[in-house]
Amino acid sequence: QVQLVESGGGLVQAGGSLRLSCAASGRAFSNYAAGWFRQAPGKEREFVAAISTSGESTWYADSVKGRFTTSRDNAKNTVYLQMNSLTSEGPAVYYCAAQPAASSYTFIVQEEYFGYWGQGAPVTVSS
């Protein structure tokens, strides 16, 4: 079992960058796949990015490809989401998620894949 804590959220101007961190406590985080989701007010939570246990494989929503990068440092039990060229899409809460990796990552882009969630980090991009 892991506990996840996001940090790095805040207010940034459109076109700017922000890096979110997700620190995991608990054992064997290197055995967990991780993902990032976001939820804007009044909207459903949506997939943003995901990363395999080793970090060799990553997945991105079409809307963030080329702008966002997820990575991980298993020695520090931390996953990152580097967000560049942010657009003024309004406020959203970014959630980190994790799940012990199964043999397949087929459903990793779905929130149902993940069993562990952080409390969320608010991000607001101003125009």
Disulfide bonds with the S-S distance in Angstrom:
Cys22-Cys96 2.05
